[in-house]
Amino acid sequence: MGRYPFLTFTYRYLEEARAYLDEGTIKERKRTLKHFNQVFMQLKANGKIGTTDPTKFTEQEVREFIVWMKKKGIDVNTQVNYLSFLNQLLVWCGNATIGRMRGKRLLPRKKEKEINSLSEQEVNHIIESTGKIGGWRGEIARFLCAMYPYTGLRLKELRLAQRSDLNDVKWTIWVRHPKGERRYGVQRTAPIPPPIRPIVRQYLKARKKQLIKYGFDECEQLIPKITPSGTDYYSDKTIWYLKHKISELAGTDFKIKDFRATFAQVHIDRGVQLQAVSKAMGHRTTQTTERYYARIRDVSMFKQINGVWQEPDDASAENPEIEKWKTLSGYV
């Protein structure tokens, strides 16, 4: 295995996983596991652990890794994620140490985090702020800031969309590249609600003009990166840079992922059933939607529960006992 057995097994694991994971996920895992290698090398140098070979990891190596994370002030949810990444490598190596520790309840557990979502007023303010960006870049900015919070699409799902995916007659968009598309992701159709349809129409007109300007009749990309030599998809990094510019202009600090939570929360607040919101977002269960993106607020819960017991206006006239019961029980 040489001097760096952890890295050796990491590269072998990722090479095999390439057939099942997205390239972006592979890069993220590689960065994370390379960082873990540095941590375990330092722990071994300090005499805290006996090996950096993942096939030989025991509870001691995992325990010292947890201690290191706590000393670094890493929040508990990130600790759980890091242990999940490490466990996948160990399991691939035939090492079930983390699984046994989980069975003995020796590992940190995730805490429910506050969901960051924007109000409809904040979203509209952000959309209006894109008007300060001129030209084709401004058209893209307005389109993104309308589509993300009103359709619930992930960054990649809209960035890699094709023009044929957007149906401006039925007002739907086909999600061609869902999260986990090589493993568990399922392609789906998402609705484009009425409030943003005028923005979508305007964007499609601007897109057509931009294509003609560079000598193209049409192209594959819904959001094309246009150059005199051809068209391509924008990168995540370019979208993030544009987001930072919009954030500065709007005076509102937000993440693109906040738009997805906003979609969920706004529609649940408006009375859309959790199952429908979950389906639109491409979640397999409503638990994911409720845990990470939206929850029924107390005011909505009170309204729904009280609403099913609300009597018709003339009910008490037909049955005086109902009015008497309401008064005695404090219902009114």
C-alpha positions as CSV (number, residue, x, y, z in Angstrom):
1,M,0.0,0.0,0.0
2,G,3.0,2.3,0.3
3,R,3.1,5.4,2.6
4,Y,-0.5,6.4,1.9
5,P,-2.8,3.4,2.2
6,F,-5.8,5.6,2.9
7,L,-5.4,7.4,-0.4
8,T,-4.7,4.2,-2.3
9,F,-8.0,2.7,-1.2
10,T,-9.7,6.0,-1.8
11,Y,-8.7,6.2,-5.4
12,R,-9.6,2.5,-6.0
13,Y,-13.0,3.1,-4.4
14,L,-13.8,6.2,-6.3
15,E,-12.7,4.6,-9.6
16,E,-15.2,1.8,-9.1
17,A,-17.9,4.2,-7.9
18,R,-17.5,6.3,-11.1
19,A,-20.0,3.9,-12.8
20,Y,-22.7,4.8,-10.2
21,L,-22.0,8.4,-9.0
22,D,-22.2,11.7,-10.8
23,E,-18.9,13.3,-11.7
24,G,-19.6,16.2,-9.3
25,T,-20.2,13.7,-6.5
26,I,-16.9,11.9,-7.3
27,K,-15.0,15.2,-7.1
28,E,-16.6,16.1,-3.8
29,R,-15.9,12.7,-2.3
30,K,-12.3,12.9,-3.6
31,R,-11.7,16.3,-1.9
32,T,-13.3,15.2,1.3
33,L,-11.4,11.9,1.6
34,K,-8.1,13.5,0.7
35,H,-8.7,15.8,3.6
36,F,-9.5,12.8,5.8
37,N,-6.2,11.3,4.8
38,Q,-4.3,14.3,6.1
39,V,-6.3,14.1,9.4
40,F,-5.5,10.4,9.9
41,M,-1.8,10.9,9.0
42,Q,-1.6,13.6,11.7
43,L,-3.4,11.5,14.2
44,K,-1.0,8.6,13.6
45,A,2.0,10.9,13.9
46,N,0.7,12.1,17.2
47,G,0.2,8.6,18.4
48,K,-3.6,8.8,18.6
49,I,-4.2,6.0,16.2
50,G,-2.4,2.9,15.1
51,T,-2.9,2.8,11.4
52,T,-4.1,4.8,8.3
53,D,-5.1,1.7,6.5
54,P,-8.9,1.8,6.2
55,T,-9.1,-2.0,6.0
56,K,-7.6,-2.2,9.5
57,F,-9.5,0.7,11.2
58,T,-11.0,-0.1,14.6
59,E,-13.2,1.8,17.0
60,Q,-10.1,3.7,18.1
61,E,-9.4,5.2,14.7
62,V,-13.1,6.2,14.3
63,R,-13.3,7.5,17.9
64,E,-10.2,9.7,17.5
65,F,-11.6,11.0,14.3
66,I,-14.8,12.1,16.1
67,V,-12.8,13.7,18.9
68,W,-10.8,15.6,16.2
69,M,-14.1,16.9,14.6
70,K,-15.4,18.1,18.0
71,K,-12.2,19.9,18.8
72,K,-12.4,21.6,15.4
73,G,-15.9,22.8,16.2
74,I,-17.5,21.0,13.3
75,D,-21.2,21.0,13.8
76,V,-22.9,17.7,14.6
77,N,-24.7,17.4,11.2
78,T,-21.5,17.8,9.3
79,Q,-19.9,15.2,11.6
80,V,-22.7,12.7,10.7
81,N,-22.1,13.5,7.0
82,Y,-18.3,13.0,7.3
83,L,-18.8,9.7,9.1
84,S,-21.2,8.6,6.3
85,F,-18.5,9.3,3.7
86,L,-15.9,7.5,5.8
87,N,-18.3,4.6,6.3
88,Q,-18.8,4.1,2.6
89,L,-15.1,3.8,2.0
90,L,-14.7,1.4,4.9
91,V,-17.6,-0.8,3.8
92,W,-16.1,-0.9,0.3
93,C,-12.9,-2.1,2.0
94,G,-14.9,-4.8,3.9
95,N,-14.6,-3.0,7.2
96,A,-17.9,-2.8,9.2
97,T,-16.5,-0.9,12.2
98,I,-18.7,2.2,11.8
99,G,-21.8,0.0,11.4
100,R,-21.0,-1.8,14.6
101,M,-20.5,1.5,16.4
102,R,-23.8,2.8,15.1
103,G,-25.5,-0.3,16.4
104,K,-24.0,0.4,19.8
105,R,-25.2,4.1,19.6
106,L,-21.6,5.4,19.8
107,L,-21.9,7.9,16.9
108,P,-23.2,11.4,16.8
109,R,-26.8,11.9,15.6
110,K,-28.2,14.6,13.3
111,K,-30.1,17.5,14.8
112,E,-33.0,19.1,13.2
113,K,-31.8,22.4,11.6
114,E,-33.7,25.6,11.0
115,I,-34.9,25.7,7.4
116,N,-33.8,28.8,5.5
117,S,-36.5,30.0,3.1
118,L,-37.5,33.3,1.7
119,S,-40.8,35.0,1.7
120,E,-42.7,35.7,-1.5
121,Q,-42.0,39.4,-1.0
122,E,-38.2,38.8,-0.7
123,V,-38.2,36.6,-3.8
124,N,-40.1,39.4,-5.8
125,H,-37.6,41.9,-4.5
126,I,-34.7,39.7,-5.7
127,I,-36.3,39.3,-9.2
128,E,-36.8,43.1,-9.4
129,S,-33.2,43.6,-8.5
130,T,-32.1,41.7,-11.6
131,G,-33.4,44.6,-13.6
132,K,-30.1,46.4,-12.7
133,I,-28.2,43.9,-14.7
134,G,-28.3,44.8,-18.4
135,G,-28.2,42.7,-21.6
136,W,-28.2,38.9,-22.0
137,R,-26.7,38.4,-18.5
138,G,-29.6,40.3,-17.0
139,E,-32.1,38.2,-18.9
140,I,-30.5,35.0,-17.5
141,A,-30.4,36.4,-14.0
142,R,-34.1,37.3,-14.1
143,F,-35.0,33.9,-15.5
144,L,-33.0,32.0,-12.9
145,C,-34.4,34.0,-10.0
146,A,-37.9,33.3,-11.1
147,M,-37.6,29.7,-12.1
148,Y,-35.7,28.4,-9.0
149,P,-38.0,29.5,-6.3
150,Y,-41.2,28.9,-8.3
151,T,-40.4,25.5,-9.6
152,G,-38.2,24.0,-6.9
153,L,-35.6,22.8,-9.3
154,R,-32.0,22.1,-8.1
155,L,-29.2,24.2,-9.5
156,K,-28.0,21.5,-11.9
157,E,-31.6,20.5,-13.0
158,L,-32.2,23.9,-14.5
159,R,-28.6,24.7,-15.6
160,L,-28.5,21.5,-17.7
161,A,-32.1,21.7,-19.1
162,Q,-32.6,21.7,-22.8
163,R,-34.9,24.0,-24.7
164,S,-37.2,21.1,-25.6
165,D,-37.7,20.3,-21.9
166,L,-39.6,23.6,-21.4
167,N,-43.2,23.4,-22.6
168,D,-44.6,27.0,-22.8
169,V,-48.1,25.7,-23.8
170,K,-48.7,23.2,-21.0
171,W,-46.3,25.2,-18.7
172,T,-44.2,22.4,-17.5
173,I,-40.5,21.6,-17.5
174,W,-39.0,18.1,-17.9
175,V,-36.2,17.5,-15.4
176,R,-33.8,15.6,-17.5
177,H,-30.9,15.5,-15.1
178,P,-32.2,14.9,-11.5
179,K,-30.0,14.4,-8.5
180,G,-28.6,10.9,-8.3
181,E,-29.6,10.2,-11.9
182,R,-27.1,7.3,-12.2
183,R,-28.4,5.6,-9.1
184,Y,-31.7,6.6,-7.5
185,G,-32.8,9.8,-9.3
186,V,-35.9,9.7,-11.4
187,Q,-36.7,12.1,-14.2
188,R,-39.9,14.1,-13.6
189,T,-42.1,16.9,-14.9
190,A,-42.3,20.0,-12.8
191,P,-45.0,22.7,-13.2
192,I,-44.3,26.3,-14.1
193,P,-46.9,28.3,-12.0
194,P,-48.7,31.4,-13.4
195,P,-46.8,34.1,-11.5
196,I,-43.6,33.6,-13.5
197,R,-45.0,32.7,-16.9
198,P,-44.6,36.3,-18.2
199,I,-40.9,36.3,-17.2
200,V,-40.4,32.9,-19.0
201,R,-42.0,34.3,-22.1
202,Q,-39.8,37.3,-22.0
203,Y,-36.7,35.2,-21.5
204,L,-37.6,32.9,-24.5
205,K,-37.9,36.0,-26.7
206,A,-34.6,37.4,-25.5
207,R,-33.0,34.0,-26.0
208,K,-34.1,33.8,-29.6
209,K,-32.7,37.3,-30.3
210,Q,-29.4,36.4,-28.7
211,L,-29.1,33.2,-30.8
212,I,-29.9,35.1,-34.0
213,K,-27.4,37.7,-33.1
214,Y,-24.6,35.1,-33.2
215,G,-26.0,33.3,-36.3
216,F,-27.9,30.4,-34.7
217,D,-31.4,29.4,-35.5
218,E,-31.7,27.2,-32.4
219,C,-29.5,25.3,-29.9
220,E,-29.9,22.5,-27.4
221,Q,-29.3,24.4,-24.2
222,L,-32.2,26.2,-22.5
223,I,-29.7,28.6,-20.9
224,P,-27.0,28.7,-23.6
225,K,-23.6,30.1,-23.1
226,I,-23.2,31.7,-26.5
227,T,-20.0,32.4,-28.3
228,P,-19.2,33.0,-32.0
229,S,-18.0,29.5,-32.3
230,G,-20.9,27.6,-30.7
231,T,-23.0,27.1,-27.6
232,D,-22.5,25.3,-24.3
233,Y,-23.9,24.9,-20.8
234,Y,-23.0,27.4,-18.1
235,S,-21.0,26.0,-15.2
236,D,-22.1,25.9,-11.6
237,K,-19.3,28.4,-10.8
238,T,-20.6,30.9,-13.3
239,I,-24.2,30.6,-11.9
240,W,-22.8,31.2,-8.4
241,Y,-20.9,34.3,-9.5
242,L,-24.1,35.7,-11.0
243,K,-25.9,34.8,-7.8
244,H,-23.4,36.8,-5.7
245,K,-23.9,39.8,-8.0
246,I,-27.7,39.6,-7.6
247,S,-27.3,39.3,-3.8
248,E,-25.3,42.5,-3.7
249,L,-27.8,44.4,-5.8
250,A,-30.8,43.1,-3.8
251,G,-29.1,43.7,-0.5
252,T,-30.3,40.2,0.5
253,D,-27.9,37.4,1.5
254,F,-29.3,34.1,0.1
255,K,-28.1,30.8,-1.4
256,I,-29.5,29.1,-4.5
257,K,-30.5,26.2,-2.3
258,D,-32.7,28.6,-0.3
259,F,-34.9,29.0,-3.4
260,R,-35.7,25.3,-3.3
261,A,-36.7,25.6,0.3
262,T,-38.7,28.7,-0.6
263,F,-40.7,26.7,-3.2
264,A,-41.6,24.1,-0.7
265,Q,-42.5,26.5,2.2
266,V,-44.5,29.0,0.1
267,H,-46.6,26.2,-1.5
268,I,-47.3,24.5,1.9
269,D,-48.2,27.9,3.4
270,R,-50.7,28.3,0.5
271,G,-52.3,25.0,1.4
272,V,-50.7,22.7,-1.1
273,Q,-50.5,19.1,0.3
274,L,-47.1,18.0,1.4
275,Q,-47.3,15.0,-0.8
276,A,-47.8,17.2,-3.9
277,V,-44.9,19.5,-3.0
278,S,-42.7,16.4,-2.4
279,K,-43.5,14.9,-5.7
280,A,-42.8,18.2,-7.6
281,M,-39.4,18.4,-5.9
282,G,-38.5,14.8,-6.9
283,H,-38.3,13.4,-3.4
284,R,-39.0,9.7,-2.8
285,T,-40.7,10.4,0.6
286,T,-42.3,13.4,2.3
287,Q,-39.8,12.9,5.2
288,T,-37.0,14.5,3.1
289,T,-39.2,17.4,2.2
290,E,-40.3,18.1,5.7
291,R,-36.9,17.5,7.3
292,Y,-34.8,19.7,5.0
293,Y,-37.1,22.0,3.0
294,A,-40.5,22.9,4.6
295,R,-42.7,22.3,7.5
296,I,-46.3,23.1,8.3
297,R,-46.3,26.2,10.4
298,D,-48.3,26.4,13.6
299,V,-50.8,28.9,12.2
300,S,-51.5,26.7,9.3
301,M,-51.9,23.7,11.6
302,F,-54.4,25.5,13.8
303,K,-56.3,26.7,10.8
304,Q,-56.6,23.2,9.2
305,I,-57.5,21.4,12.4
306,N,-60.1,24.0,13.5
307,G,-61.4,24.2,10.0
308,V,-62.6,20.6,9.9
309,W,-64.7,21.3,13.0
310,Q,-66.1,24.5,11.7
311,E,-69.9,24.3,11.6
312,P,-72.0,25.8,8.8
313,D,-73.4,29.3,9.6
314,D,-76.9,28.0,10.1
315,A,-76.0,24.8,12.0
316,S,-76.8,26.2,15.4
317,A,-80.2,27.4,14.2
318,E,-81.0,23.8,13.2
319,N,-79.6,22.4,16.4
320,P,-79.6,24.7,19.5
321,E,-77.6,22.1,21.4
322,I,-74.6,22.8,19.2
323,E,-74.6,26.5,20.3
324,K,-75.0,25.5,23.9
325,W,-72.1,23.0,23.7
326,K,-69.9,25.6,22.1
327,T,-70.5,28.1,24.9
328,L,-70.1,25.6,27.7
329,S,-66.9,24.1,26.2
330,G,-65.3,27.5,25.4
331,Y,-65.2,26.6,21.7
332,V,-66.4,30.1,20.8
